[in-house]
Amino acid sequence: MRHLKQHLLKSLSLWILLGVWVSAGAQQADSLAGYLKEAASGNPGLKAKYSLYQAALEKIPQAGSLPDPEMQFSFFITPMELIAGNQLADIRVMQMSPWFGTLKAAKDEASKMALARYEEMLGVKNDLYLEVKTAWYQVFRIRKEIGITEKNLDLLKSLERMALIRFKAAGMGNSGQGGLVGLLRAQMEIGSLENRLALLGDQLKTSKVRFNSYLNRNKDSEVFVGDSLPEATLPGSTSILADSILNNPMIRMYEAEKAANESRVIMAKKMGYPMIGLGLNYSVIQQRPGATSMMNGNDMIMPMVTATLPIYRKKQIARQREAGYLRDAAGESAVDARNELTVSFQESMEQLKDAERRVELYNRQASLAEKSVSLLTSSFSTAGTNFEEILRMQQQLLDYQYKHIEAVVDRNTAIARLLSIISHN
């Protein structure tokens, strides 16, 4: 019974460990998508834009509402004597209304400005996703470079030990002095790699702080990346993607602002017409002794109609011109944004093609350099020659490995930038 219990406990522990490992693996495999969701829900800059959008929505019912009605109450300290009695007080209610269509235009303007704030929020979200992806790729690059550096450092230390053995075996003759030079050269390369490793460690800390700031979480939070980047792809051909630039939120924001200011032009014209007021006046009449009028003591009700006189035309004309200039500015801004995005799209396509060529080139070069190092190392271990060439080729291999991982990151970053331009997130 005791052995069975221990067996069950061991099995349970194993399943728990496997579950944790699978969960961690799934988290790392899909970590970027999870980080994007976390950034969308926690980034303070994006939340600020969302609050501005909500505030813009609240302006819609305000813009489409009538002004508050006016109510006046007046009374006579000494009642005013009238034929129909003594007037004690007046109660007046008045509702002013803009010219027909003014409120509709104001509501349209507020609705379209709210749409502009929504597109602005999507633009900020678009930029945030690009920043998160770029920062995540940089963390991946630095960690891969750390791994490459550590691997090459171990190899150099192995070569150092081999050179030391050769030097001790050769003594202080000519071959021994040559071995000493190779040994010192290996130690110099080791020192350089150790220094680079320390620099990469500092860069990793900075990159993690930057990445965590986008997610609005603790700066020391761990950032999970896999052993390789997921293959990023574009959703269509170049021509289709170029046409999708019009989907960018910045262009749609300016177009919404242009439409809003078009409604504002209409509203400004309507505001140049009179405002109409409908009201009611109620007079409180006290019966007066001795008065013979049949209406003696009857309260008076008087309907009223009033209108404003918009005679100061300079103000009205200036308001219309202001709205027209704002409309034109938004339209030109949309064209300017489209032109800039077109240039950015072409530059990103150029960077993508260049990165893809470099990925293939440095992958091939690194493979050849690795074979060369292996052959030279075998030759040195048997004949004791070409140590300087080993170090030179090892340095070349390290450079190719760095450039290969940089090209992989550049390729994914270029794709992320293209997806951001066409707002495909």
N, C-alpha and C positions, 0 to 999 in steps of 0.2 A: 504493500500500500504506500509506503514511504517512497519507494523508488518510482512508483507510478505518479505520485504527486510531484516529485522533482522533475520527472519527464514532462509532465503537463506544464509546469512553470517554465522550463527551458523552451518548450515549444511556443508558449504564449509570448515569452520574451523575444524569441526569434521573429514571430509574426509582427510584433510591435515594431521591432527594428526594421523589418522589411517594409512595413507600412510607412514608417517615417522616411525611409530611403526613397520609396516610390513617390511619396508626397513631395519630398524635396526635389526629386528629379522632375516631376511634373511642374513644380513651381518654377524651376530654372528653365525648363523648355518653353514655358509660356510666360516667362517673367516680364518681357517687354510689354505684352498686351495688358498684363495686370498692372504694371507701373503706369501705363497710359490712363487706365481707368482711375487709378489712385490720384494721378495728377489732375484729371478732369474734375474730380470731386473735392480735392483739397487745396489746389493752388489758389492763393489769396488774390492774385491779379485777375484770374478768371472769375472768381466769385464776385469780385468788385464789378466786373463788366455785367455779370448776371443781375446784380442788384440795380445797376443803371438801366438795364433792359426792363426790369420789373417796374422801376420808377416811371419809365417812359410809357408803359402800358397804363399806369394809373392816370396819365394825363388825358387819355382818350375820353373817359366819361366827363372829365372836367371841361374839355374843349367843346363837347356836344351839348352842354347844358345851358339853359337860359340863365340870365342874371337873377340874383335873388330879388324877389318882389320887395317893394318899398311900402312901408306903413307909417303914416303920420297921425299923431293925435294932438289936437290943440283944444284949449278951453278958454273961456272968457272969465276973467276974474269978476267982472261986472257983466251980467248977461246983456247981449245986444238985443235991443228992442226992434222987432220986425212986425209987419202987419199980421203975420200968421202966428206970432208969439215971441217968446224970448229965446234967442239962440244961446245955448249953453256950451256946446262943444262941436268939434268936427273930427271925424275919423276918415282918413283917406288911405286907400290901398291902390298901388300902381305896379303893373308888371311891364317892364320894358323888354322889347324883343328886337334883335338885329334884323337887318333886311333879309328877305327870303333867300335862302341858300347859303347864308353866311355860316351858320352853325354846321351845316353839312361839310362845307369846305374846311372849317376848322377841325372837325373830327377826322376828315380824310388826312389832313396834314399831320395830326397827332398819331394816327394809325401808321402812316408811312414812316414817320420819324421813329416810332417804336420798332418797325421792321428794320430800319437802318441800325438801331442799337443792337438788335438781334444779330444782324449780319456782322456787326463789329465784334460782338461776343464770339461768334464763330471764327472770325479772323484771329482773335487772340488765342482761341483754343487750337486753331490750326498751327499758329506759331509755337504754342506751348508743346504740342505733339512733336514738332520738328526739333525743338530744343531738347526734349526728353530723349528722343531717339539718338540725336547727335551725342549727348552726354553719355548715354548708355553704351554707344559704340566706342567712345573714348575710353571708358572703363574697361571694356573688352580688350581694346588695343593694348592698353598699358599692362593688363594682366598677362596677355599673351607675350608681350615683350619681356616681362619679368621671367616668365617660364623659359623663353628662348635664351635669355641672358644667363639664367641659372644653369641651363643645360650646357651652354658653351663654356661657362665658368668651370664646371666639373670636367669638361673635356680638356681645357687648358691646364687644369691642375694635374690631370693624368699625364699630359705631355710634359709638364714641368718635372714630374717624378721620373719620367723616362729620360729626360735631358740630364737630370741630376745623376742618375745611375750611369749614363754614358760619360758624363764629365768625371766622375770618380774613377771609372774604369780606365779612362784615357790618360789621367794624370795631368802634368803641367806642360806637356809638349804642345806642338802646333795644333794638333787635333783637339787637345784638351782645352786650349784657349778658344778655339772655335766653338767647342761645346759650352764653354762658360758664357760666351756671347749669346748663344741660343737660349741658355738658361735665364740670363738676365732679361732677354727680350720677352720670354714667356712670363716672367714675373711682372714686367711692365704691362703686358696685355691683361694679366690678371688684375692688377691694380686699377686699370682703366675700366674693366668690366664691373669690379666691385663698386667703383664710384658711380657708374651708370646705374647699377642696381639700387644704390641708395637714392639717386635722383628719381628713378622710376617709382620707388616707394613713396617719395614725397608727392610726386605728380598724381599717384593713385589716391592719396588722401584728399588732395585738392579736387580731383574729379568727382570723388564720392560726395564731398561737401556740396559741390555745384549741383550734382544730380539730385541729392536729397532736398536741396532748396526748392527745386521745381515741384517736388511732391509735398512740400511744407511739412517735413518730418525731421526727426533728430539728425543732426549733421553726421553723427557717427553710425547711423543705421547701415546695415550690411546691404550691398548691392549684388544681386545674383546675376551672373552671366554664365552661359554655357561654354563648352569647349570649342564650339564653332558657331558662327553666325548663321541664323536661318536664311535660306536663299530668298532674298527680296526680289520681287518681280514687278513689272509694270503691267497695268490692267489692259493695255491695248497698244496699237501701233502709234508711231510718232505723230502722224497726221491727226489721228483721233485725239491724242493727248493734247496737241496744240490747240485744237478746237475747244477742248474742255477748260481752257484758261478762263473763259467767261463765267465758269462756275465758282471762281475764286470769291470768297466773301467780301474782300475789299472792293471789288468791282460792283458786286451787288449792293454793298452799303452805299456807295456813291450814287448808284442808280436809284435806290430808295430815297436818298436825300434829294435827288433831282425831282422825283415825283412829289415828294413832300413839299418842296418849295414851289412847284407848279400849282399845287392846291393852295399854297400860301398866297400866290399871285391872285388867284380867284378870290380868296378871302379878303385880300387887301382892296380889290375893286368893290366888293360888296360892302366893305366898311365905309366906302365913300358915299353910300346912300344913307338916307335918314334911318334912325332907329324909331320904331313905332312903340307907343305905350298905350295900354288899355287899363283903365282904372275905375274906381267907384268912390264917390264921396258921400258920406253919411253924416247929416247934420242933426244934432240932438236939439229939439225945440221944446221949450216949456210953455204950457198954456198961460196966456196973459189975461188977467181979469179985465173985463170990459171990452175986450176985442170982439168985433162982430164977424170976423172972417170965418168962413166955413172950415178953413184949414188950421184954425187956432189950436196950437199944441201938437199938430201932426209933424213927425220927423220927416226930414227931406232926404231923398236919395237921388244922386246925380251921377250918371255915367260920364266918363271922361275919356278922351283920346288925346294923346300928346305925341309929338315928333321932335327929334333933334334936327338941327340945321347945320349940316357939315359944310360950312362956308369957307373954312380955312383949307383951301385946296392944296397948298404947298405940302402940308403934312400928309395928305392922302396920296399925292403923287409920289412923294419921297418913300412912303411905305410900299407902294407898288414897285418902284424901282429897286428898292432894297431886296424885295422878294425875287425879282427878276435876276438881279446880280447873283444872289445865292443859288438860284436854280442853274444859271450858267456856270458858276464855279463848280458846282457838284458834277455837272456834265463833263466839264473839262478835266476834273480830277479823275473821273471814271476812265476817260480816254488815256490820261497819263498813267494811271495804274495798270491799264491793259498793256500799254507799250513797255513799261518797266517789267511786267511779268513775262512778256514775250521774250525780252532780252534775257531775263533770269532763266527762263525755260531753256533757251538755246545754250546758255552757258552751262547749265546743269547737264544737258544732254552731252555736251562736249566733255565735261568732267567725267560723266558716266562711261563714255566710250574709252577715254584715256585710262580710267581706272580698270576697266575690263581688260584692256591690252596689257597693262602693267601686272595684273593678277596672273595672267598666263605667262608673261615674260619672266617674272621673278620666281614663279613656281618652278619653271623649267631651269632657270639659272641656279636656283638653290639646290635642285636635285643634282645637277652636274657638279656644283661645288662640293656637295656632300660626298659624292663618289670620289672626287679628286682628293679630298681630305682623307678619306678611308684608304685610298691607294698609297698616298704619301706617308701616312702613318705606318702602314704595313712595311713600306720600304725603309722607313727610319728604324723600325724595331728590329729589322734584320741587318741592314747595312750601316745604319747610323748616319745617313746623309739626308740632305734636303730638309733639315729642321726649319730653317728660315722660310722655306717655301711652304711648309705646313702652316706656320703661323700666319703667313700672308694669305694663304687660301682659307684658313679658318676665319680670318678677319673679313674676307670677301663673302664667305658663307653667312656670317652673322649679319652683314650688311644686306644681303639678299633676303634673308629671313625677316628682318625689320621692314624692308620695303614691301615684301609680299603682304604682310599683315596690314601695313598701312594702306596698300592698294585695295585690299578686301574691305577695310573700313570706309575708304573713300567711295568705293562702289555703292555700298549700302547707304552712305550719307547722301550721295547724289540721287539715289532712288527716293530716299525720304524727302529730299528737297523737291523733286518733281511731283511726288504725291501731294506735298503741301501746296505747291503752286496750283494744281488742278483741284485742290480740296478733296482729295480721295483718301480720307482717314477713317 
